[in-house]
């Protein structure tokens, strides 16, 4: 397989995201466990539906995993959700900007990093045809010019799997069909793109969180969270506020959540951006479950109804939980009621 292109920046070094970053970054010298991911979620809030399209490519091994999960309820069991199509060990695409996989998923970067067209023909009369159009330039969490916390970090934001990582908030339009029932899709949601060596064994527990109130306001953040031992979130790692078209890095975030076992049921987040502008968000979970797009790690995927002042919006949080973490702390987690 031909190698991708792109040069990894050193910690704290500015590296602008460019069109080529939609393409593979691995080389023939990359580690065997090099992983490249593309996450493209979408929602139909009026039907309490949240969906995830997640591609985990392992170009050095020549395989990829693809997960399409459509959620509409709160449950502990992934298989109780509305629709799940999770496939491991598909052939890895040779081009990460335009590909079709054996599960019926096709993705094309119409305008790399800024516009994706996503088509899917699944089983049980389920399909979708969507356009993802970016509302801002990609937010590089490892670029100090964008992220005010990047310069102080030693290494990337999480671990080597995020040696390269950017987040994008999209306007998403199109149509979803689930088991023959049609839904119009017109939402604002946040996806991401990552690349680097991925250990996938004993990763720290973290939260990837965002809430949108139409095109006018989105808050996205990434924070450490030891949910087995505390309800409070932190320390803060990365994030941004998209406010009336302006993109501002988050300087700090704090918050707390209430749980049923490991399922977050609601909470509050406070953020301050580089302008010194403060935001408070309160939220409750509307659907969610344990989600395991690849076997070594689980994610507690929760969709949220979010309030900010008089605004009501929608959002998602993913609590990254390695199976090492959950088994090591099983007693503490199960003690939550």
C-alpha positions in Angstrom: 0.0 0.0 0.0 1.3 3.4 -0.9 2.3 5.6 2.1 0.3 8.8 2.9 1.8 12.2 3.3 2.1 14.9 5.9 4.8 15.9 8.4 4.2 15.6 12.2 5.0 18.7 14.1 7.0 18.7 17.3 5.1 19.4 20.6 4.4 23.1 20.8 5.3 23.8 17.2 2.8 25.5 15.0 1.5 23.4 12.1 -1.5 24.6 10.1 -4.0 22.1 9.0 -4.0 21.9 5.2 -6.0 20.0 2.6 -3.5 17.1 2.6 -4.4 16.4 6.2 -7.6 14.7 5.1 -5.3 12.1 3.5 -3.3 9.4 5.2 -0.2 10.5 7.1 1.6 7.2 7.6 4.9 6.3 6.0 6.7 3.0 5.5 8.6 3.8 8.7 5.5 4.3 10.8 4.8 2.0 13.7 2.8 -1.2 13.0 0.0 0.2 15.3 -0.4 3.4 13.4 -4.1 4.4 13.3 -6.0 7.0 11.3 -9.6 7.9 12.2 -12.5 9.9 10.8 -15.5 10.6 13.0 -18.7 12.0 11.3 -21.7 12.1 13.7 -25.1 13.5 12.9 -28.5 13.8 14.7 -32.2 14.1 14.2 -33.1 15.8 17.5 -36.9 15.8 17.1 -36.8 12.0 16.8 -34.3 11.6 19.6 -31.8 10.1 17.2 -28.1 10.5 17.3 -25.8 8.6 14.9 -22.1 8.0 14.6 -20.1 7.1 11.4 -16.6 6.1 12.6 -13.8 4.8 10.5 -10.7 3.4 12.2 -8.0 2.7 9.5 -4.8 0.7 10.2 -2.8 1.3 7.0 0.3 -0.5 8.1 -1.7 -3.6 8.7 -3.9 -3.1 5.7 -7.2 -3.3 7.5 -9.9 -0.9 8.9 -12.9 -1.1 11.2 -16.1 0.8 10.5 -18.9 1.5 12.9 -22.4 2.9 12.2 -24.5 3.2 15.3 -27.9 4.9 15.5 -29.1 5.6 19.0 -32.6 6.5 20.3 -32.7 5.4 24.0 -30.7 5.2 27.2 -29.5 1.6 27.8 -26.5 -0.3 29.1 -26.5 -2.5 26.0 -25.2 -1.4 22.6 -27.4 -4.0 20.8 -30.6 -2.4 22.2 -30.0 0.7 20.1 -32.0 1.4 17.0 -29.4 0.2 14.5 -25.8 -1.1 14.7 -23.5 -2.1 11.8 -20.1 -2.7 13.3 -17.5 -4.4 11.1 -13.9 -5.2 11.9 -11.0 -6.1 9.5 -12.3 -4.7 6.3 -9.6 -4.0 3.7 -8.1 -0.6 4.4 -8.8 2.0 1.7 -5.8 3.2 -0.4 -7.1 6.8 -0.5 -8.6 8.3 2.7 -10.2 11.1 0.8 -12.4 9.0 -1.5 -13.4 5.4 -0.7 -16.1 2.8 -0.7 -16.1 -0.1 1.8 -17.7 -3.5 1.7 -20.3 -2.5 4.3 -21.9 -0.1 1.9 -20.3 3.1 3.2 -18.8 5.7 0.8 -17.0 8.8 1.9 -15.7 11.6 -0.4 -13.8 14.7 0.7 -15.4 17.1 -1.8 -13.3 19.9 -0.3 -10.7 18.3 2.0 -11.1 19.1 5.7 -14.2 21.3 4.9 -16.8 19.3 3.0 -17.5 15.5 3.1 -20.2 13.7 1.2 -21.3 10.5 3.0 -23.5 7.8 1.5 -24.5 4.5 3.1 -26.6 1.5 2.0 -27.0 -0.9 4.9 -29.4 -3.7 5.8 -33.1 -3.7 6.8 -33.9 -0.8 4.5 -31.5 1.5 6.2 -29.4 4.2 4.4 -28.3 7.8 4.5 -27.0 10.4 2.1 -25.4 13.4 3.8 -23.3 16.5 3.2 -21.0 17.8 6.0 -20.0 21.4 5.4 -17.5 22.9 7.9 -18.5 26.1 9.7 -14.9 27.1 10.5 -11.3 26.2 9.7 -10.2 22.9 11.3 -9.2 23.3 14.9 -5.8 21.8 15.5 -5.5 20.9 19.2 -1.7 20.7 18.9 -1.2 24.2 17.4 -0.5 26.9 20.0 -1.7 29.5 17.6 -5.2 28.0 17.8 -5.3 26.2 21.2 -4.0 28.2 24.2 -3.2 25.0 26.1 -1.1 23.4 23.3 2.3 25.1 24.1 2.4 24.0 27.7 1.8 20.3 26.9 4.5 17.7 26.8 3.5 15.7 23.7 0.0 15.6 22.1 -3.3 16.2 23.9 -4.1 12.7 24.9 -1.4 10.1 23.9 0.5 9.3 20.7 -2.8 8.3 19.0 -3.5 12.1 18.8 0.0 13.0 17.4 -2.2 14.6 14.8 -5.8 15.7 15.6 -8.3 18.3 14.5 -11.9 18.9 15.3 -14.5 20.4 12.9 -18.1 21.6 13.6 -20.3 20.9 10.5 -23.7 21.8 9.1 -25.1 18.5 8.1 -28.0 18.1 5.7 -29.5 15.2 3.8 -31.8 12.2 4.5 -31.7 9.2 6.8 -33.8 6.1 6.4 -33.9 3.6 9.3 -35.8 0.4 8.7 -37.9 2.1 6.1 -38.8 5.2 8.1 -37.5 8.5 6.5 -36.0 11.4 8.4 -34.8 14.8 7.2 -31.3 15.6 8.5 -30.5 19.2 9.2 -28.3 19.6 12.2 -25.0 21.1 13.5 -22.6 18.5 15.0 -18.9 18.1 15.6 -16.5 15.5 14.2 -12.8 14.9 14.2 -9.8 13.4 12.5 -6.8 11.7 14.2 -3.6 10.0 13.3 -0.6 8.4 15.1 0.5 5.2 16.9 -2.3 3.9 19.1 -1.5 1.6 22.1 -5.2 0.8 22.8 -4.5 -0.9 26.1 -4.4 1.2 29.2 -5.4 4.7 28.0 -6.5 7.3 30.6 -10.1 8.0 31.1 -11.2 11.2 29.2 -14.2 13.0 27.8 -14.7 14.4 24.3 -17.7 16.8 24.7 -19.6 19.3 22.5 -22.9 21.2 22.4 -24.3 23.2 19.5 -27.1 25.8 19.3 -27.4 26.0 15.6 -24.7 27.7 13.6 -24.4 30.7 16.0 -22.8 28.8 18.9 -20.9 25.6 19.5 -18.7 24.7 22.4 -16.3 21.7 22.1 -13.9 20.5 24.8 -11.7 17.6 25.7 -11.0 16.9 29.4 -9.5 14.3 31.7 -12.1 12.6 33.9 -11.5 9.8 36.5 -15.2 8.8 36.7 -14.5 5.9 39.1 -13.4 8.3 41.8 -15.1 11.7 41.3 -18.0 13.5 39.7 -16.0 16.6 38.8 -14.4 17.0 35.4 -10.8 17.9 34.7 -8.1 18.8 34.3 -8.9 20.6 31.1 -7.0 19.6 28.0 -8.3 21.4 24.9 -11.3 23.0 23.3 -12.9 25.9 21.4 -15.9 28.1 21.2 -17.5 28.9 17.8 -19.4 32.1 18.5 -21.1 34.0 15.6 -18.5 32.8 13.1 -15.5 33.4 15.3 -13.3 30.6 16.6 -11.8 31.0 20.0 -9.7 28.5 22.0 -10.8 27.5 25.4 -8.5 28.6 28.3 -10.2 26.6 31.0 -13.1 24.2 31.6 -14.7 22.8 34.8 -17.8 20.8 35.5 -19.5 18.0 37.3 -21.8 15.1 36.3 -24.4 12.8 37.9 -24.2 9.1 37.1 -26.1 5.9 37.0 -23.2 3.4 37.2 -21.0 4.8 34.4 -23.8 6.4 32.4 -23.7 10.2 32.8 -27.3 11.4 33.4 -26.7 15.1 33.4 -24.3 17.8 34.5 -22.9 21.3 34.2 -19.9 22.7 32.4 -18.3 26.1 32.7 -15.8 27.3 30.0 -13.7 30.5 29.5 -12.3 31.3 26.0 -9.3 33.4 24.9 -11.4 36.6 25.0 -12.2 36.0 28.7 -15.8 35.3 27.7 -17.5 32.8 30.0 -20.2 30.2 29.2 -22.2 27.9 31.4 -23.9 24.8 30.0 -26.3 22.5 31.8 -27.4 19.3 30.2 -29.3 16.0 30.5 -28.8 12.7 28.7 -31.4 11.7 26.2 -29.8 8.6 24.7 -26.7 6.6 25.2 -24.9 3.3 25.8 -21.5 1.6 26.0 -20.0 1.7 22.5 -17.0 -0.3 21.4 -16.0 0.6 17.8 -12.9 -1.4 18.3 -12.6 -4.2 20.9 -9.9 -2.9 23.3 -11.6 0.3 24.3 -15.2 1.2 25.2 -16.7 4.6 25.0 -19.6 5.7 27.1 -21.5 7.5 24.3 -24.2 9.9 25.6 -26.3 12.3 23.6 -27.4 15.4 25.5 -30.1 18.1 25.6 -28.1 21.2 26.5 -29.2 24.6 27.9 -27.2 27.9 27.8 -29.2 30.8 29.1 -32.4 30.9 27.0 -30.9 28.7 24.3 -31.6 25.0 24.0 -29.3 22.8 21.9 -28.0 19.3 21.4 -24.7 17.7 22.0 -22.6 14.5 22.5 -20.1 13.3 25.0 -17.9 10.3 24.7 -16.2 9.0 27.8 -13.1 7.1 26.7 -12.7 4.0 28.9 -10.1 1.4 28.2 -11.1 -2.1 29.3 -8.1 -2.0 31.6 -9.6 1.0 33.4 -13.1 -0.4 33.7 -12.0 -3.7 35.0 -9.4 -2.2 37.4 -12.1 0.1 38.8 -15.2 -2.2 38.4 -16.2 -2.0 42.1 -16.1 1.8 42.2 -18.0 2.1 39.0 -20.7 -0.4 40.0 -21.1 1.4 43.3 -22.6 4.4 41.6 -26.4 4.4 41.7 
